[in-house]
């Protein structure tokens, strides 16, 4: 029997927008419309109807007024709020970059975690989220260190509740080894190559940023590089770092805030290139750009090394990668791109994106889940 006929519980960290993680969740909701979906916070109307139709069970955090505006600051409470004990399921699938993987499946029931990354706040990117305090000094730094140490211990302990890990990239697979001492298979997330397609109009003289505006994404480098070079930059997105980025920007930078997928596609079809200066776990936006024939200029670490074909390493490049995460390196990459623009064929970018299309993701993930439910229970790592 495959997983399609099983009673399934789905777990997701939070439902506060339709971003990359929710695009991975959506096919699971489509396959199991009768599943129960557990999450910390749900803001109705911000995810697709396919997700909204499920029975959604939230934590006590969801009762806090306007919690979707400040939930990231509730990190110390999240392990407590995420005490999900799944009462009746034959398969548990969590999609996790924070706490979803801590769900406790019934004894003997497989728990497959589709892992976006081990909790980045506590592990490999803690410095990006918790900058050294200037005024509060050593006391605040010690409190943060204590909090993060406890989070790491909790994160490692609850990883034992997962019987099977699936990583979104080889980068994340290595993090799972480092943090949890567990192995994982790699199944890349889906890219909507049917929606994100090239157009016939010529490319225009502007660079583009599309993302949630979080500190670790380092869009300050994109703003400063374009200021130094005198290049036009359009920023699409919103987030907790928006005000600081706007304070850095000059007259050459335009902030459009949140925009629909249609507006994003329109800009990806017209932009000179997408700028992507952060280290990502995988990075769906660069593949959406390539699906539209748009080159990518990005930092040569993380998932981007697995999705962009860099100039100088391939006959048909789809982008330029820089190796030092600073303004000078990004400026040099932009100038190199401009000198060799003719090397970038939008058809090559499109072919690269098609390797990550949605039907490939669904076929690989569902085949894996079917294999998990068919394997003998004795082969599964027992939940802690």
C-alpha positions as CSV (number, residue, x, y, z in Angstrom):
1,X,0.0,0.0,0.0
2,X,1.4,3.4,-0.8
3,X,1.1,6.6,1.3
4,X,-1.9,7.9,-0.6
5,X,-4.3,5.8,1.4
6,X,-2.8,6.5,4.8
7,X,-4.1,8.8,7.6
8,X,-1.6,11.7,7.3
9,X,-0.6,14.5,9.7
10,X,1.3,17.5,8.3
11,X,3.4,19.9,10.4
12,X,4.7,23.3,9.3
13,X,6.4,25.9,11.4
14,X,4.0,28.8,10.7
15,X,1.6,30.0,8.0
16,X,2.2,33.7,7.6
17,X,2.8,34.0,3.9
18,X,3.2,32.1,0.7
19,X,6.9,31.7,0.4
20,X,9.2,28.8,-0.6
21,X,8.3,26.6,2.3
22,X,4.6,26.9,1.7
23,X,5.1,26.1,-2.0
24,X,6.6,22.8,-0.8
25,X,3.7,22.2,1.6
26,X,1.0,22.8,-1.1
27,X,1.4,19.6,-3.1
28,X,1.2,17.6,0.2
29,X,-2.1,19.4,1.0
30,X,-3.3,18.6,-2.5
31,X,-2.5,14.9,-2.1
32,X,-4.0,14.6,1.4
33,X,-6.9,17.1,1.6
34,X,-8.3,15.3,4.7
35,X,-5.0,15.6,6.6
36,X,-4.7,17.7,9.8
37,X,-2.1,20.5,9.5
38,X,-0.3,21.5,12.8
39,X,1.4,24.9,12.9
40,X,2.4,27.5,15.5
41,X,0.6,30.5,13.8
42,X,-1.9,30.8,11.0
43,X,-2.9,34.1,9.5
44,X,-6.0,33.3,7.5
45,X,-5.9,34.2,3.8
46,X,-2.2,34.5,3.3
47,X,-1.6,31.0,1.9
48,X,-3.1,29.3,-1.0
49,X,-6.7,27.9,-0.9
50,X,-5.2,24.4,-1.2
51,X,-3.5,24.9,2.2
52,X,-6.4,26.8,3.8
53,X,-8.9,24.0,3.1
54,X,-7.1,21.6,5.5
55,X,-8.0,21.3,9.2
56,X,-5.4,23.7,10.7
57,X,-4.6,23.4,14.4
58,X,-2.5,26.2,15.9
59,X,-0.6,26.7,19.1
60,X,-1.4,29.1,22.0
61,X,0.8,31.7,20.3
62,X,-1.9,32.1,17.7
63,X,-4.2,33.7,20.3
64,X,-1.8,36.6,20.8
65,X,-3.0,39.8,19.2
66,X,-1.4,40.5,15.8
67,X,1.1,37.8,16.5
68,X,2.1,37.6,12.8
69,X,3.8,40.9,13.1
70,X,6.3,39.9,15.9
71,X,6.3,36.1,16.1
72,X,10.0,35.9,15.3
73,X,10.7,37.6,18.7
74,X,8.9,34.7,20.5
75,X,11.6,32.3,19.7
76,X,12.2,31.3,23.3
77,X,8.5,30.2,23.6
78,X,8.4,28.2,20.4
79,X,9.8,24.9,21.7
80,X,7.1,25.0,24.4
81,X,4.4,26.0,22.0
82,X,5.4,23.2,19.5
83,X,4.6,20.3,21.9
84,X,2.6,18.5,19.3
85,X,1.7,14.9,20.1
86,X,0.0,13.5,17.0
87,X,-2.8,11.3,18.3
88,X,-3.9,9.4,15.2
89,X,-1.9,9.1,12.1
90,X,-0.2,6.5,10.0
91,X,2.3,8.9,8.5
92,X,3.6,12.3,9.9
93,X,5.3,14.7,7.5
94,X,6.9,17.8,8.9
95,X,8.3,20.7,6.9
96,X,10.8,22.4,9.2
97,X,13.3,25.1,9.5
98,X,12.6,25.8,13.2
99,X,10.3,23.6,15.3
100,X,8.0,21.5,13.1
101,X,10.3,18.5,13.2
102,X,9.7,18.3,17.0
103,X,6.2,16.8,16.4
104,X,5.8,13.4,18.2
105,X,4.3,10.7,16.0
106,X,2.5,7.7,17.5
107,X,4.8,4.8,18.4
108,X,6.0,2.9,15.3
109,X,4.6,5.5,12.9
110,X,7.1,7.0,10.5
111,X,7.9,10.7,10.8
112,X,9.5,12.2,7.7
113,X,11.0,15.6,8.0
114,X,11.4,17.7,4.9
115,X,14.2,19.9,6.3
116,X,14.8,23.4,5.0
117,X,17.7,23.7,7.4
118,X,18.5,23.0,11.1
119,X,17.3,26.0,13.1
120,X,19.5,28.7,11.6
121,X,19.0,31.1,14.5
122,X,20.8,28.7,16.9
123,X,23.3,27.1,14.6
124,X,25.2,28.4,11.5
125,X,23.6,31.9,11.2
126,X,23.3,33.0,14.8
127,X,25.6,36.0,14.3
128,X,23.3,37.3,11.5
129,X,20.3,37.2,13.7
130,X,21.9,38.3,17.0
131,X,24.4,41.0,16.3
132,X,26.7,42.0,19.1
133,X,24.9,44.4,21.5
134,X,26.3,47.9,21.7
135,X,24.6,49.2,24.8
136,X,23.5,46.2,26.8
137,X,26.9,44.8,26.9
138,X,28.1,41.5,28.3
139,X,24.9,40.7,30.2
140,X,22.7,40.6,27.1
141,X,25.4,38.7,25.2
142,X,25.5,36.0,27.9
143,X,21.7,35.8,28.0
144,X,21.6,35.2,24.2
145,X,24.4,32.6,24.4
146,X,22.5,30.8,27.1
147,X,19.2,30.9,25.1
148,X,20.9,29.6,22.0
149,X,22.7,26.8,23.8
150,X,19.4,25.6,25.2
151,X,17.8,25.9,21.8
152,X,20.6,23.8,20.2
153,X,20.2,21.1,22.9
154,X,16.4,21.0,22.4
155,X,16.9,21.0,18.6
156,X,19.3,18.1,18.7
157,X,17.2,16.1,21.1
158,X,13.9,16.5,19.1
159,X,15.7,15.4,15.9
160,X,15.5,11.9,17.4
161,X,11.7,12.1,16.9
162,X,12.3,12.0,13.1
163,X,12.6,8.6,11.5
164,X,13.6,9.9,8.1
165,X,15.2,13.2,7.1
166,X,14.9,14.7,3.6
167,X,17.1,17.7,2.8
168,X,16.3,20.5,0.3
169,X,19.9,20.6,-0.9
170,X,23.3,19.0,-0.4
171,X,24.2,22.1,1.7
172,X,21.4,21.3,4.1
173,X,22.2,17.6,4.1
174,X,25.7,18.4,5.4
175,X,24.2,20.7,8.1
176,X,21.9,17.8,9.2
177,X,25.0,15.6,9.6
178,X,26.9,18.4,11.5
179,X,24.0,19.3,13.8
180,X,22.1,16.0,14.3
181,X,24.6,13.3,13.3
182,X,21.9,12.0,10.9
183,X,21.9,11.1,7.2
184,X,19.3,12.5,4.7
185,X,18.4,12.1,1.1
186,X,18.2,15.2,-1.1
187,X,15.0,16.2,-2.9
188,X,15.1,19.7,-4.3
189,X,12.1,22.0,-3.8
190,X,9.7,22.8,-6.7
191,X,10.0,25.7,-9.1
192,X,6.9,26.8,-11.0
193,X,8.4,26.8,-14.5
194,X,4.9,26.8,-16.0
195,X,4.2,30.2,-14.5
196,X,7.7,31.7,-14.6
197,X,8.5,31.8,-18.3
198,X,10.6,34.1,-20.6
199,X,9.1,36.9,-22.6
200,X,10.0,38.5,-25.9
201,X,10.6,42.1,-24.7
202,X,14.3,43.2,-24.3
203,X,15.9,43.4,-20.9
204,X,16.0,46.8,-19.3
205,X,18.7,48.7,-17.5
206,X,18.0,47.8,-13.8
207,X,19.1,45.1,-11.4
208,X,16.5,43.3,-9.2
209,X,16.2,42.0,-5.6
210,X,13.2,39.8,-4.8
211,X,12.9,38.3,-1.3
212,X,11.8,38.7,2.3
213,X,14.0,41.5,3.7
214,X,15.8,39.6,6.5
215,X,19.3,40.6,7.7
216,X,21.0,37.4,6.7
217,X,20.1,37.9,3.1
218,X,22.6,40.8,3.0
219,X,20.7,43.0,0.6
220,X,22.7,45.9,2.1
221,X,25.5,44.7,-0.2
222,X,23.2,45.0,-3.2
223,X,22.2,48.5,-2.2
224,X,25.8,49.7,-1.6
225,X,27.2,48.0,-4.7
226,X,24.6,49.7,-6.9
227,X,25.2,53.0,-5.2
228,X,28.9,52.8,-5.8
229,X,28.5,51.7,-9.5
230,X,25.6,54.1,-10.2
231,X,23.3,51.3,-11.2
232,X,19.5,51.3,-10.9
233,X,18.1,48.7,-8.4
234,X,14.5,47.6,-7.8
235,X,13.7,45.9,-4.5
236,X,10.6,43.7,-4.2
237,X,9.8,42.4,-0.8
238,X,9.1,43.3,2.8
239,X,10.3,42.2,6.2
240,X,11.9,43.2,9.5
241,X,15.0,44.7,7.7
242,X,13.1,46.9,5.3
243,X,13.4,50.2,7.3
244,X,17.2,49.8,7.7
245,X,17.7,49.0,4.0
246,X,15.6,52.0,3.0
247,X,17.8,54.2,5.2
248,X,20.9,52.9,3.3
249,X,19.4,53.5,-0.1
250,X,20.0,56.4,-2.4
251,X,17.9,57.8,-5.3
252,X,19.0,54.9,-7.6
253,X,17.0,52.3,-5.4
254,X,13.3,51.8,-5.7
255,X,11.4,49.8,-3.0
256,X,8.1,48.3,-4.3
257,X,7.2,46.4,-1.1
258,X,5.3,43.2,-1.3
259,X,4.1,42.4,-4.9
260,X,2.0,39.7,-6.5
261,X,3.7,36.8,-8.4
262,X,2.6,38.3,-11.7
263,X,4.4,41.6,-10.8
264,X,7.5,39.6,-9.8
265,X,7.4,37.6,-13.0
266,X,7.1,40.8,-15.0
267,X,10.3,42.2,-13.4
268,X,12.2,39.0,-13.8
269,X,11.4,39.1,-17.5
270,X,12.8,42.6,-17.8
271,X,15.7,42.9,-15.3
272,X,19.3,42.9,-16.4
273,X,20.1,40.4,-13.7
274,X,18.9,39.2,-10.2
275,X,21.2,40.1,-7.3
276,X,21.4,37.5,-4.6
277,X,24.2,38.3,-2.1
278,X,23.1,36.1,0.8
279,X,23.8,32.5,1.7
280,X,20.6,30.5,1.2
281,X,19.7,27.0,2.2
282,X,18.5,26.4,-1.4
283,X,17.0,29.6,-3.0
284,X,13.9,29.3,-5.2
285,X,14.0,32.9,-6.4
286,X,17.2,32.4,-8.4
287,X,15.6,29.5,-10.2
288,X,12.4,31.5,-10.8
289,X,14.7,34.1,-12.4
290,X,16.4,31.5,-14.6
291,X,13.1,30.1,-15.6
292,X,12.4,33.6,-17.0
293,X,15.7,33.7,-18.7
294,X,17.2,36.1,-16.2
295,X,20.9,35.7,-15.1
296,X,21.8,35.6,-11.4
297,X,24.7,37.4,-9.7
298,X,25.1,35.8,-6.3
299,X,27.3,34.7,-3.4
300,X,29.0,31.4,-4.1
301,X,27.9,29.6,-0.9
302,X,24.9,27.5,0.1
303,X,22.2,26.3,-2.3
304,X,23.2,28.8,-5.1
305,X,26.2,26.6,-5.8
306,X,23.8,23.8,-6.7
307,X,21.4,25.9,-8.9
308,X,23.4,28.4,-10.9
309,X,25.9,27.6,-13.6
310,X,28.7,30.1,-13.0
311,X,30.6,32.0,-15.6
312,X,34.1,30.6,-16.0
313,X,33.1,27.0,-15.0
314,X,30.7,26.1,-17.8
315,X,30.2,26.6,-21.5
316,X,26.7,27.9,-20.9
317,X,26.7,30.1,-17.8
318,X,23.5,31.2,-16.1
319,X,25.1,33.6,-13.6
320,X,28.2,35.1,-12.0
321,X,29.2,34.0,-8.5
322,X,31.4,35.9,-6.1
323,X,33.4,34.3,-3.2
324,X,33.8,37.1,-0.6
325,X,30.6,38.4,1.0
326,X,31.4,42.1,0.7
327,X,30.6,45.1,-1.5
328,X,33.8,45.1,-3.4
329,X,33.3,41.5,-4.5
330,X,29.7,42.1,-5.6
331,X,30.8,45.2,-7.5
332,X,33.4,43.2,-9.3
333,X,30.9,40.5,-10.1
334,X,28.5,43.1,-11.6
335,X,31.2,44.6,-13.7
336,X,32.3,41.2,-14.9
337,X,28.7,40.4,-15.9
338,X,28.4,43.6,-17.8
339,X,31.6,42.9,-19.7
340,X,30.4,39.5,-20.8
341,X,26.7,39.9,-21.1
342,X,26.7,38.2,-24.5
343,X,27.8,35.0,-22.8
344,X,24.4,34.6,-21.1
345,X,21.8,32.8,-23.2
346,X,18.3,33.0,-21.7
347,X,17.6,29.5,-23.2
348,X,20.4,28.0,-21.1
349,X,19.0,29.6,-18.0
350,X,15.6,28.2,-18.8
351,X,17.0,24.7,-19.3
352,X,18.7,24.9,-15.9
353,X,15.4,25.9,-14.2
354,X,13.5,23.1,-15.8
355,X,15.7,20.6,-13.9
356,X,13.8,21.7,-10.8
357,X,10.3,21.8,-12.1
358,X,7.2,21.0,-9.9
359,X,6.4,17.6,-11.4
360,X,9.9,16.4,-10.7
361,X,9.6,17.4,-7.0
362,X,6.2,15.7,-6.6
363,X,7.3,12.5,-8.3
364,X,10.5,12.2,-6.2
365,X,8.9,13.2,-2.8
366,X,5.8,11.0,-3.2
367,X,7.9,8.0,-4.4
368,X,10.1,8.4,-1.3
369,X,7.1,8.7,1.1
370,X,5.5,5.6,-0.5
371,X,8.7,3.7,0.0
372,X,8.9,4.8,3.7
373,X,5.4,3.5,4.5
374,X,6.1,0.2,2.8
375,X,9.3,-0.5,4.7
376,X,9.2,-2.8,7.7
377,X,8.7,-1.0,11.0
378,X,11.8,-2.6,12.5
379,X,13.9,-0.6,10.0
380,X,12.7,2.7,11.3
381,X,14.5,4.8,14.0
382,X,12.1,4.8,16.9
383,X,10.7,8.2,18.0
384,X,12.2,9.4,21.3
